């Protein structure tokens, strides 16, 4: 219906949206320095009027929440209160002179008739134009995103998950094959771009819920440091470039990337709202990376690896949910927002997670004694050393979760946790030794 409403005019579009959407004023990323300035001006006896192109219902809710304004002028009926329409409404209400605070080039027509301007986050071009039209009373510079902010928005630290694309390269012991290695590295880079694009989509969908979360409210979109147009353009660029890289590997691999995109969108838009379906989806998304890696280099996957992956990643997804519920419990809240979980669900989720950890360990044991494993490794007996490593690492994750020390994402925790890093390194070393150790060498 959006295009049909827009054809009837912006005022109609805003009216229809306002009827269907209620903004949580407590969660909006208000600009504290500007609000502090308005409070000082009100204390000095200046009359404050909220003149906005937003719909009247939204504007009045904002004014009631802030408690700063004497009057409200906003879009109502068929009149979109922007540009010349806003200037006419201000003149009818207060006459002249007046000082106007604005943030875009659409406000230049208002500033032209004002006695002074307050600039709030305007572009360099708009600032230059405004300064030629009217004296500037106060300037609140735009909050630009730096490299660190972009890295946070794109969740570059999460790219470590895409190392899973390299798993088939390692399990096939073909990492010395330059052709396979180059394909695998390009495939991983493509997944990094695709993943960042899907993270932005997820963050856009999750803005209202993230703003109520004690830690996620600091994300770039939820906090307002990154705006929606920036996120949309970045998403389109990342997905397009990622798919082009995927096509350079093979059409089949690009197909796997599209499957990953469809699964991620299904998770972001629907599946994450349903208990257990969300954690199963997360486990599947991890596993798809491994399958995509095998397609990229053209090797078959062991059923043992797929079974181990699903148990392991289901366990990690449950760690993630239990950690979030522990945070909620500590803050005195009893249910998540946007997800179908309650604190009391810990009594079910906890044993399911621990059972998944045991299941992953059991599958590893069955893999070690399988005939094909014995045939592929020079010293398969060494692989039994991975069992205590795996039990220690997964047990450590659950203990940290029970203590409330687990990060929202167990992968981020594993990156920062020294014990986790050493354990993963030990497992890799054991696999390499078991594969390449000669039985004729002295131990």
N, C-alpha and C positions, 0 to 999 in steps of 0.2 A: 504493500500500500504506500510505501514511502514516495515513489515517483509520482503517484496520483495525487498525493497531498501536496507535493512540491509544485506540481503544475498549477494548483489553485493558489499558490503564493506561499512565501516563507512563514507568514503569520499563521496560516492554516496548518502548515507542517508543525510548527512549534506548539500550536494548540492541541493537535492530535497526540503529539509526543507527551505533552504535559499531562494529558488525561490518563496516559498509560504508565507513566514513570514517576515514582516518588524518590527524589534524591535524599540520601541520608546526610543531612547537613553536618552532623558531627564528624563524619568521615572525610568530608571534602578537604583537599589540601590547601587550606587558606594561607595566604601570604602574610606571615606574622608581622614583618616590618611595615607593610602598608596598613594593616589593621591597627597597629600601634600608633602610627601617624594619624589615622582618622580619629582614634580615641583622644589624642592630644588636641586635635582641632575642635572636637566637640566640647572638650573641657574648657577651651578658650572662648566658647560661645558661638562658634560658627554653626550655621544650619547645614546639615548634611542630607542630601537627597540621593537615593539609589536610582540612577537612570540607566536602564539596561535594555538590550534587545532580546533578552531572555523573556520567556512567557511570564505573565503576571503571577501565576500560581507559584512558580519557582522563585521569582524575585521576592515575593512576599514571605515565602518560607525562609529565604536567606536573610532578609531584613529582620524577621522575628528572631532568628537564631543569633544574629550578631548584636542586636539591640543598640545599633549606632545611628539609625537613620530616622529623620523626621517625616519623610515622605518617600513614596516609591512610584517611579514612572517605568512602565514596562510594556512589552508587546501584548496587545489585547484586541480581541475581535479580529478585524481584517487589516489592522495597521501594524506593520513591522517597525518597531521603534529603533530605527538605525539611521545614521547619517542625518540628512535634512529633517526627517520625521522626528528624530530625537531632539534636534536643536529647536524645532517649533514647539515641542512639548515642554522643554525647559523654559523657553521664553514665556509661554502661557502661564506657567506656575510661578516663576520667580522674577521674570523680567530680566533686567540687566543692572549692574554687572554680576558676573558669576565666574567661578573658577571651576574648570572641568578636569577630572582625572580619567584618563583613558589608556588603552593598550594597543591600538591598531591604527592603520591608515584610514579606516572608516571613520575615525574620530576627528580627522583633520578639519572637516566642515564645521564641527562643533567648536574646536579650538580657535578657528578663524574669528568667531564671534565672542570668544571668552576674553576676560581681562587677564587671565594667567592660565598656565597648563601644569598639570601634574602628570608626569610620564611614568607609566608602570609597565616595565618589561617590553618596551617597544623596540622595533628593529632600528638599526643605524640609519637607514633611509628615512623612516618615519620621524625619528628624533631630529634629523637635520631639517626636514621639512617643517616640523612643528616649531623649531627654534626660529625659523624665518617668519613665522606667522604671529607668534605670541610669546611674551616672556614666560620662561619656565620657572615655576615656583619650587618644584621638587622633582627629582628624577630617581626612580627606583629601577636600577639596571636589570636587564634580562638575566635570568639564571641559565647560562649556557652549559651544555653537557660537555664534559671533558672526556679524554680517552678512558679514564677509569670508570666514568659513568656509563659509557657505551659498553665497556667490557662487562659491567654489572648487568646492564639491560639485556645483553645478548647471552648472559650467563656463560661466559668463556670458561669459567672454572668447571662447568658441567661437560665440556668437551672431552674430559677424561673418559666419560662413559662410551664415547665412540671408539675407544681403544678395543672395544668388543669386536669391531669390524676386522681387527687383525687376528682374532682368536683362531679362525680356520687356517691362517698363514702359519701360526705357531703349531697347531695340532697336526698339520700336515708336514711340519718340519721343512717347509719350502721357503723359509725366509732368506736363504742364500740364492734363490732364483730371482734375478733382477727384474724380470718381467712380472712375476707374481708380486714382488715387493712394491714395484712402482704402481701397479694396479690397486693394490691394497691401500697404499698411502693416499692416492687420489680419491679412492672410495671413502676413506676415513675423512678427508677434507670435505668431500661433498656432504657427508652426513653431518659434519660440524655446522656447515652453513644451513642445511635443512633443519637441524635441531634448533638452532638459534631463531630461525623464522617461526617455528612452531612454539617456542617458548614465548615469543612476543604475542602470538595469537592467544595463547593460554593466559598470559598476563592481562591482555585487554579484556578477555571474557571475565577474568577473576577480579577486576578492579574493586567492585563493591565489597567482595568477601575479604580481599587482601587488606583493605583499609580498616577492617575490624580485627585483624590478626596482629598480635604484639610484635612480631618480627617482619612479616610480609608487608606491613604497611610502609616499610622503608624502601620497597622496590621502586624502581624508577617511574613506572606508570602510576602506581598507587599513590606515591608521594607527590606526583605532579611535576617532577623534574624532567620527565619526558612526556611530550604531548601525543595525542592520538594520531595526528597526521604524520609525525615523525615515525611512529611505530608502524603505521600502515605502509609507508614508503620503504622503510627498512625491511619489513616482512616480504614485500613483493620482490625486492632486490635479492634478498638472501635465498628465497625459494627458487627464483629463476636461475640465479648463478649456480646454486646447488644442483639443480636438475641438469644444467648444461654440463657441469663436471661429471655428473653421473652418466650422462649419455656418452661422454668421452671414454668411459670405462667399457660400457656395453649397454645395449638396449634392455637386456634382462636385468641388469643392475639398476638402471633407471626405473624399471618397473617395480623393483623392490623398494626404491625410494618413494615412489608414488603410493605403494601399499603402506609404508611407514607414515606418510603424510595423512592418508585417509584414516588410519588407526589413531593417529594423534588428534586429528580434528574430532573424531568420534569420542575420544576420551575427554577433550576440552569442552565440547559442546553438550555432551549427554552422559557418557558412562561414569564420569567422576562423581555424579550426583547419587549413584546407587552403591549401597554397601557391598563390599567384596568384589563387585564387577570392576571397580576402579583399580584395586590392587592386582587383580588378574590381568587387567589391561596393561598396567605398568610392567608386570612380569613379561607379558607378550612383547611389549615394545623393546625391552632389553634383548629378548631372544631374537627378534627380527633383525637386530643389528648383526648378530652372529650369522644368521642365515644369509643376509645380504653380503657379508664378507666372503662366504663360500661361493656365492654366485659371481662375485667380482673376480675371483682367481680361478674359478672353474674346478673346484674340488668338492667331493661329496662330504656330507656331514655324518658323523656317527650318531646313532640314536641315543647312545650313552650321553653324549654331549648335550643333546637337546633336552633329555630328561633331567640331567643335572642342572641345566640352565633354568628350566622352569621352576624347579624346587628352590634353587638358590635365589632367584630374583623375586619369587613370591615371598620368600623369607625377608628379603631386603625391603620390599614394598610394605610388608606388614610392620617392619621396624619403623619405617617412615610414618605410617599412620599412628602407631602406638606412641611415637615420640611427640607427635602433634597433640594427641589426646592427653599425654602427661603434662604438656605445656598448658593446655586448657584447664586441667585439673588443678594445677598450681595457681592459676589465676582465678579460680573459683567459678569458672563457667562449666556447664554440663553438656553442651552440644556444639558441634561445629557449624559454621555458616557455609552454605553452598555444598555441603557433603553430608551424606546420611549416616553420621556417626555420633555416638554419645559416649561420655566417659565410662559408663557402665559396660560398654562393649569391650573394654580391655580384658574382662574376664574370659571372653571368647577368643579375641584376637591374639592374646598372648600365647596360649597353648598352641594355636594354629601356627603361629610364627616359629615357635620352638620346634614343633613337629616338622615343619618344612625344613628347618636347619638340619634336623636328624635325617630327614629324607634325602637331602642333598649329600650328606655324608655317607649314607647307605649306598646311594647310586655310585658314588666314587669308589667304594669298596667293591661293588659288583663289577665296575669297569676294570679295576686293577686285576681281578682274577679271570676276566674274560679271555678266551683263547686268542682273539685278535690283538688284544693288548700285549699278551705274552709274546706273540709273534713279532710285534712292531718294535718293542723295546729291548735293548741289549741286556739291561739289568732291571726287569720289571719289579723285582723284590723291593727296590728302593722306593717305589711309588707308595708303599705303605706308610712312609714318613709323612705323606701329605695328609693322612687321616687326622693325627693329633693337631696338625697346623690348622686344618679346617675347623675341627671341633673347638679349638681355642679361639679362633677369630670370630666365628659366629656366636659362640657363647659370650665373648667379650662385648659384642654389639648389643646383645640382649641385656647384659648386666648394666652397661652404660645407659641403655634406654630406661631401665627400671630406676636408676638413680637420677633420672632427669638430666643427664649429661649429653644426650644424643642430639646432634644437629637435626634440623628438619629433613635433611637429606643425608642418608647413611654414606653415600659416595663422598660427599664433602667431608664428612667425619673421618672416613678412611684415609683421605688425602692428608688430613691434618694430624691424624693419630699415628704416632711413631710405631706402636705395637702392630697396627694394621699394615703399615708399609713393610715392616720387617717380615711379617708373616707371608704376605703376598710374594715378596722377593724370595723367601725360602722355598715356597711351593714351586715357583718358576725354576729355581736352581735344581730342585729335586727332579723335575721333569726332564731338564736338559741332561743331567747326569745319568738318569735312567735310560735315556735314549742313546747317548753317545759314549757311555763308559764301556770299555772293552773288558770282557770277562777274563782276559789274559793279564790285565793290569793288577798289580798288587794293591790291596786296600790299606 
